[in-house]
Amino acid sequence: MNTAYDAGGEQAQLWNGLAGRAWVDTQALLDGMFQPIQERLVEAVADSAREVLDIGCGTGAVTLALARRLGAGGRCVGIDISEPMIALARTRADADATSAEFLCADAQTHAFAPARFDAIVSRFGVMFFADPVAAFANLRHAAKDNAELRLIAWRGAAENPFMTTAERAAAPLLPALPARKPDGPGQFAFADAQRVHRILDDSGWTDIDLQPIDVTCRFPASELARYLSRLGPLGLFLQEADERTRAEIVETVRAAFDPFVHGAEVRYSAACWMIGARASSSSRSSNGADRA
C-alpha cells in the first residue's frame, strides 16, 4: 500500500490526498500490525548491507528500523511519493536521532546516483508503479553490482480475506463502491509470481526467487472501527461520507470481522511473497543502467 509513483498520476493524487492522510493518522496502528513483517525484512538484509534504499517507505518504519540496526556505519534512504507520509517520516527520524534520510519522489523516474546502494528493500511499496519494468530498471541503476533486492508484497486477494472483508461486507449497501482492478497498480498487483519474475528479469535483475510466507498480524480490537473506516477502498469512501452514513456502514461492516476478533485483539494471516533478486554486473550495460 505504501507507493512510489508518477507524480501526475492517479496514485500520486491518492497518496497525497485521502489515502496519505489516513496512513499518517493511523501510523501507530499500521506499524504495530505490520511489525512481524518489518522484522522479517530487516533480518533479511541487515547483516549484509551498509547502504539501503527503502521503496515506498511511507511513514518510515522500515527505514528507521534499518537505520537503528545498521548504526553509524550504515546509510538508509526511504523514498515515497506521498508528501504527508514523508513529512511524518522526517519528523520521526529527527525524534529518533538516526541518520535515516527521506526523499519525496517517484522511484520509477527519480535520478538516483548510479551504483549507490548495496541493498534495496520494500514492505508493500512496489505494487503501484505505472511501468514496473521501467521502475525496476531504474532501481537497478541505483544498485551496486551484486546488490540484493528484497521485497515483501501481497499474494492474491483470495489468500488474504481479511484485506477485502470491509468492501465485501459493504457491497450490498454501497453498490457504487469502486471495484479493485486486478491487473492494475494496487495492493495485489504482485499476486502472480510469474508476472513478478518477468518484471524483474526484464529490468536487469537475476537470481530471482519468490517464496510464499504467511505472517500472523494483530492489533487491538478497540482499533477495528478506526481501521475499517479509514483504510482501504471502503475507508476512502467513508472519509467523505456524512456522519449518519458512516455510522450505519461501520456498524454493519464491523460484524463481518467477527471471525478475526479473538478477545481483545484482531488477528489474521497475511499471505505474502518474500521476493529476492540480485543485480548482476552484466545487466548494467545491457539495460542502459550505466547512464550518467
C-alpha positions in Angstrom: 0.0 0.0 0.0 2.8 2.4 0.6 3.9 3.8 -3.0 6.3 5.4 -5.4 4.5 6.6 -8.4 4.2 9.1 -11.3 3.6 12.5 -9.6 1.0 13.4 -12.2 -1.0 10.2 -11.9 -4.0 8.8 -10.1 -1.9 7.1 -7.4 0.0 10.3 -6.7 -3.2 12.2 -6.1 -4.5 9.4 -3.9 -1.4 9.1 -1.7 -1.0 12.9 -1.4 -4.7 13.1 -0.5 -7.1 11.0 1.4 -5.0 7.8 1.5 -1.8 9.5 2.5 -3.6 11.4 5.3 -5.2 8.2 6.5 -1.9 6.4 6.7 -0.4 9.3 8.7 -3.3 9.3 11.1 -3.1 5.5 11.6 0.7 5.2 11.6 1.0 3.7 15.0 -1.8 1.1 14.3 -0.2 0.1 11.0 3.3 0.0 12.3 2.2 -2.3 15.1 0.2 -4.5 12.8 3.0 -4.9 10.3 5.8 -5.3 12.9 6.3 -9.0 12.2 6.7 -8.3 8.5 9.1 -5.5 9.1 11.2 -7.7 11.3 11.5 -10.3 8.6 12.6 -7.7 6.1 15.2 -6.1 8.4 16.6 -9.5 9.3 16.9 -10.5 5.6 19.3 -7.7 4.7 20.7 -6.1 7.9 23.8 -8.3 8.2 25.0 -7.9 4.6 24.1 -4.3 3.7 25.6 -0.9 4.6 23.7 1.4 2.2 20.0 0.6 1.9 17.2 2.1 -0.2 13.6 1.6 1.0 11.0 1.8 -1.8 7.5 3.2 -0.9 8.7 3.8 2.6 5.5 5.6 3.7 5.9 7.0 7.3 9.3 5.4 7.6 9.0 2.4 9.9 11.3 0.1 7.9 13.8 2.7 7.0 14.1 3.8 10.6 14.4 0.2 11.8 17.2 -0.5 9.4 19.0 2.7 10.4 18.9 1.7 14.0 20.1 -1.8 13.2 23.0 -0.6 10.9 24.0 2.2 13.3 26.5 4.9 12.4 28.3 2.8 9.8 25.2 2.4 7.7 23.1 4.7 5.5 19.4 4.2 4.9 17.3 6.2 2.5 13.5 6.0 2.2 11.6 7.2 -0.9 7.9 7.7 -1.3 5.6 9.9 -3.4 3.4 10.9 -0.5 4.3 14.3 0.9 2.3 13.8 4.1 3.9 10.5 4.8 7.4 11.7 4.1 6.8 14.7 6.3 5.9 12.4 9.2 8.9 10.1 8.4 11.3 13.0 8.7 9.8 14.1 12.0 10.2 10.5 13.3 13.8 10.4 12.1 14.5 13.7 13.9 12.9 12.3 17.1 14.7 9.0 16.7 18.1 10.7 16.2 19.0 8.3 13.4 20.8 9.0 10.1 17.8 7.9 8.1 17.1 10.2 5.1 13.8 10.5 3.2 13.1 11.6 -0.3 9.6 12.7 -1.6 9.9 11.5 -5.2 8.8 8.9 -7.7 11.2 5.9 -7.6 10.2 5.0 -11.1 11.8 8.1 -12.6 14.0 9.6 -9.8 17.5 10.4 -10.9 19.4 8.2 -8.4 23.1 8.3 -8.3 24.4 5.2 -10.1 25.6 2.2 -8.2 25.0 3.7 -4.8 23.1 1.0 -2.8 24.1 -2.5 -1.8 20.5 -3.4 -0.8 17.1 -2.3 -2.0 14.1 -3.2 0.1 10.3 -2.7 0.3 7.5 -3.6 2.5 4.3 -3.4 0.4 5.6 -0.4 -1.6 6.3 -1.8 -5.1 2.9 -2.8 -6.4 1.9 0.7 -7.6 4.2 1.5 -10.4 2.8 2.7 -13.7 5.5 0.8 -15.6 7.1 -1.8 -13.3 9.8 -2.8 -15.7 11.0 0.8 -16.1 10.8 1.2 -12.4 12.9 -1.8 -11.6 15.4 -0.9 -14.3 15.8 2.5 -12.6 16.3 0.8 -9.3 18.9 -1.5 -11.0 20.7 1.7 -12.0 20.8 2.8 -8.3 22.1 -0.6 -7.2 25.8 -1.7 -7.0 26.8 -4.8 -8.8 25.7 -7.8 -6.8 23.4 -5.7 -4.7 20.5 -7.5 -3.1 16.8 -6.8 -3.8 14.5 -7.9 -1.0 10.8 -7.2 -1.2 7.6 -8.2 0.6 4.4 -8.0 -1.4 0.9 -9.3 -1.0 -0.1 -12.6 -2.7 -3.7 -12.7 -4.1 -6.9 -11.3 -2.7 -8.3 -14.9 -2.3 -5.5 -15.7 0.1 -6.0 -12.5 2.1 -9.7 -12.5 3.0 -9.1 -10.0 5.9 -7.9 -7.4 3.4 -11.2 -7.5 1.4 -13.7 -8.1 4.2 -14.7 -4.5 4.6 -15.6 -3.9 0.9 -17.3 -7.3 0.6 -19.5 -6.6 3.6 -20.3 -3.0 2.4 -21.1 -4.0 -1.2 -24.9 -4.5 -0.6 -25.0 -1.0 1.0 -22.7 0.7 -1.5 -23.1 -0.8 -5.0 -21.2 2.0 -6.5 -18.1 1.3 -4.4 -15.3 1.1 -6.9 -14.1 -2.5 -7.6 -10.4 -3.3 -7.4 -8.5 -3.5 -10.7 -6.9 -6.9 -10.7 -4.4 -6.1 -13.5 -3.7 -2.5 -12.5 -1.5 -0.9 -9.9 -2.7 -1.7 -6.4 -2.4 -3.9 -3.3 -2.5 -7.3 -5.2 -0.6 -6.3 -8.3 2.2 -8.7 -7.5 0.0 -11.7 -6.8 1.1 -13.5 -9.9 4.6 -15.0 -9.3 5.3 -15.5 -13.0 4.5 -11.9 -13.7 6.8 -10.7 -10.9 9.6 -12.9 -12.3 9.2 -11.4 -15.8 9.2 -7.9 -14.5 12.5 -8.4 -12.6 14.1 -10.4 -15.4 13.2 -7.8 -18.0 14.6 -5.0 -15.8 18.0 -6.5 -15.3 17.8 -8.5 -12.0 19.0 -12.1 -11.7 18.8 -14.9 -9.1 15.1 -14.2 -8.8 13.3 -16.1 -6.1 9.8 -15.9 -4.7 8.9 -17.7 -1.5 5.4 -17.7 0.0 5.3 -16.5 3.6 2.3 -16.4 5.9 2.7 -13.9 8.8 0.3 -13.5 11.7 -0.6 -9.9 12.2 -2.5 -8.4 15.1 -3.8 -5.1 16.5 -6.1 -4.1 19.4 -9.8 -4.9 18.8 -10.6 -1.4 20.1 -9.0 -0.1 16.9 -11.1 -2.1 14.5 -13.7 0.5 13.8 -11.0 3.1 13.1 -9.1 0.6 10.8 -12.1 -0.2 8.6 -13.4 3.3 8.5 -10.1 4.9 7.4 -8.2 2.4 5.3 -8.8 0.6 2.0 -11.4 1.3 -0.6 -14.2 1.5 2.0 -12.2 3.8 4.2 -11.6 6.2 1.3 -15.4 6.3 0.7 -16.2 6.8 4.4 -13.8 9.7 4.8 -16.1 11.7 2.6 -19.5 10.3 3.8 -21.8 12.1 6.2 -21.8 11.1 9.9 -25.0 9.1 9.7 -24.0 7.1 6.7 -20.6 6.4 8.2 -22.0 5.1 11.4 -24.5 2.8 9.7 -22.0 1.3 7.4 -19.3 0.9 10.1 -21.8 -0.9 12.4 -22.8 -3.3 9.6 -19.2 -4.0 8.4 -17.8 -4.4 11.9 -19.8 -7.6 12.3 -18.2 -9.1 9.3 -14.8 -9.0 11.1 -16.0 -11.2 14.0 -14.1 -14.3 12.7 -10.9 -12.3 13.1 -11.6 -11.0 16.6 -10.0 -13.0 19.4 -10.7 -11.5 22.7 -9.1 -8.1 22.9 -7.2 -8.4 19.6 -7.8 -8.7 15.9 -5.7 -11.4 14.4 -5.2 -12.5 10.8 -2.7 -14.2 8.5 -1.0 -12.0 5.9 -0.3 -14.1 2.8 2.8 -12.6 1.1 5.7 -13.1 -1.2 9.2 -12.8 0.1 10.9 -11.7 -3.2 14.6 -11.8 -3.6 16.9 -11.0 -6.6 20.4 -9.7 -7.3 21.9 -7.0 -9.5 24.2 -8.8 -11.9 27.2 -6.9 -13.4 26.2 -8.0 -16.9 22.8 -6.3 -16.6 24.2 -2.8 -16.1 25.4 -2.4 -19.7 22.6 -4.4 -21.3 19.7 -2.4 -19.8 21.3 1.0 -20.1 21.7 1.4 -16.3 25.2 2.9 -16.7 23.8 6.2 -17.9 25.1 9.3 -16.2 
